[in-house]
């Protein structure tokens, strides 16, 4: 039986991550959509500029950056492991304000969709710190799929694990 596929409505999907369980779930959804739509998947990690500046002053900064890049690749490959065929993907790292960098990367790569995790922080937290997902949704013209925290068990069909849970 031929595998289900989406029409070519998405050519490029951006999936920003922050190493959280929720961003892993969003990455699984992004990989699934990329696979079904035969789209390219761009995975983006945005580094905090203050942390990057502090690391640059340390003698072992290159080793830390290299280990961070290796960890990023392990995270991405671990999240999409088992998907057959694997979507074509690009992994990027940027330094700056996460919401702004996500919107810029979506424009630079002509992404048709952004798939990202949403922590579901309370209203008080959003007032103090803001929300990256909300910041992206306010400033982009690209559709955004926000994966809520409760969807951490998302699985890619074709993986060695169970399929996606269906809503009742």
C-alpha positions as CSV (number, residue, x, y, z in Angstrom):
1,X,0.0,0.0,0.0
2,X,1.5,3.4,-0.9
3,X,2.3,5.7,2.0
4,X,0.0,8.6,2.6
5,X,1.4,11.9,1.5
6,X,0.3,15.6,1.5
7,X,0.2,17.5,-1.8
8,X,3.2,19.7,-2.2
9,X,1.7,22.5,-0.1
10,X,4.9,22.8,1.9
11,X,8.3,23.0,0.3
12,X,10.2,24.0,3.4
13,X,9.3,23.7,7.1
14,X,11.2,25.5,9.9
15,X,11.3,23.9,13.3
16,X,13.0,26.0,16.0
17,X,14.3,24.0,19.0
18,X,15.5,24.8,22.5
19,X,16.5,21.2,23.7
20,X,13.3,20.9,25.7
21,X,11.0,17.9,25.6
22,X,8.4,20.1,24.0
23,X,10.7,21.2,21.2
24,X,11.5,17.5,20.6
25,X,7.8,16.8,20.2
26,X,7.5,19.8,17.8
27,X,10.5,18.5,15.9
28,X,8.8,15.1,15.5
29,X,5.7,16.8,14.1
30,X,7.8,19.0,11.8
31,X,9.7,15.9,10.6
32,X,6.4,14.0,10.0
33,X,4.9,16.9,8.0
34,X,8.2,17.3,6.0
35,X,8.2,13.6,5.2
36,X,4.5,13.5,4.2
37,X,4.8,16.7,2.1
38,X,8.3,15.8,0.7
39,X,9.5,19.1,2.1
40,X,12.9,20.2,3.3
41,X,13.1,20.6,7.1
42,X,15.2,23.4,8.6
43,X,16.0,23.0,12.3
44,X,17.1,26.2,14.1
45,X,18.6,26.7,17.5
46,X,19.0,30.3,18.7
47,X,21.7,30.9,21.2
48,X,21.3,33.7,23.8
49,X,23.7,36.5,22.9
50,X,24.8,37.0,26.5
51,X,25.7,33.4,26.9
52,X,27.5,33.4,23.6
53,X,29.5,36.5,24.7
54,X,30.4,34.9,28.0
55,X,31.6,31.8,26.2
56,X,33.7,33.8,23.8
57,X,35.8,35.1,26.8
58,X,36.7,31.6,28.0
59,X,39.8,29.9,26.7
60,X,37.9,26.6,26.1
61,X,35.2,28.3,24.1
62,X,35.9,26.5,20.9
63,X,35.6,23.1,22.6
64,X,32.3,24.2,24.2
65,X,30.9,25.4,20.9
66,X,32.0,22.2,19.2
67,X,30.4,20.1,21.9
68,X,27.2,22.2,21.6
69,X,27.1,21.6,17.9
70,X,27.5,17.9,18.4
71,X,24.8,17.9,21.1
72,X,22.5,19.8,18.7
73,X,23.0,17.2,16.0
74,X,22.4,14.3,18.4
75,X,19.2,16.0,19.6
76,X,17.9,16.5,16.0
77,X,18.9,13.0,14.8
78,X,17.4,11.4,18.0
79,X,14.1,13.1,17.4
80,X,13.7,12.1,13.8
81,X,15.3,8.7,14.1
82,X,13.2,5.9,12.8
83,X,11.4,8.0,10.2
84,X,11.6,6.3,6.8
85,X,12.4,7.9,4.5
86,X,14.1,10.6,6.6
87,X,13.3,14.2,5.5
88,X,16.1,16.2,4.0
89,X,17.2,18.6,6.7
90,X,19.4,21.5,7.5
91,X,20.5,22.4,11.0
92,X,21.3,26.0,11.8
93,X,22.5,27.9,14.9
94,X,22.0,31.6,15.3
95,X,22.7,34.1,18.0
96,X,20.1,36.7,19.0
97,X,16.6,37.2,20.0
98,X,14.8,33.9,19.4
99,X,11.5,35.2,18.0
100,X,13.3,37.6,15.6
101,X,15.9,35.0,14.5
102,X,13.1,32.5,13.8
103,X,11.1,34.9,11.7
104,X,14.3,35.9,9.8
105,X,15.3,32.2,9.2
106,X,11.8,31.5,7.9
107,X,12.1,34.3,5.4
108,X,15.7,33.5,4.4
109,X,14.8,29.9,3.7
110,X,11.4,30.6,2.1
111,X,9.6,28.4,4.6
112,X,5.9,27.7,4.1
113,X,5.3,26.6,7.7
114,X,6.9,27.0,11.2
115,X,6.4,24.1,13.7
116,X,7.4,24.9,17.2
117,X,6.8,23.9,20.8
118,X,4.7,26.0,23.1
119,X,5.4,25.8,26.8
120,X,2.0,27.0,28.0
121,X,3.5,29.3,30.6
122,X,1.0,31.2,32.7
123,X,-0.1,34.8,32.0
124,X,2.2,36.3,34.7
125,X,5.2,34.6,33.1
126,X,4.4,35.9,29.7
127,X,4.0,39.4,31.0
128,X,7.5,39.3,32.6
129,X,9.4,37.4,30.0
130,X,7.3,37.2,26.9
131,X,6.8,34.1,24.8
132,X,8.9,33.1,21.8
133,X,6.0,31.4,20.2
134,X,3.7,34.4,20.7
135,X,6.4,36.7,19.4
136,X,6.8,34.6,16.3
137,X,3.1,34.5,15.7
138,X,2.8,38.3,16.0
139,X,5.5,39.1,13.6
140,X,5.5,36.4,10.8
141,X,3.2,35.9,7.8
142,X,4.1,32.2,7.8
143,X,1.6,29.8,9.3
144,X,2.7,28.5,12.7
145,X,1.8,25.2,14.3
146,X,2.3,25.4,18.1
147,X,2.7,22.0,19.7
148,X,1.4,22.2,23.3
149,X,3.3,20.5,26.3
150,X,0.8,17.6,26.5
151,X,1.9,16.2,23.2
152,X,5.3,15.0,24.2
153,X,4.6,11.4,23.1
154,X,4.3,12.2,19.4
155,X,5.7,9.4,17.3
156,X,6.5,9.3,13.6
157,X,4.6,6.6,11.7
158,X,7.1,4.2,10.3
159,X,9.3,4.4,13.4
160,X,9.9,1.4,15.7
161,X,7.6,3.0,18.2
162,X,3.8,3.4,18.3
163,X,2.0,5.8,15.9
164,X,0.6,9.2,16.7
165,X,-2.2,9.2,19.2
166,X,-5.6,10.1,17.8
167,X,-7.8,12.6,19.5
168,X,-11.1,11.1,20.8
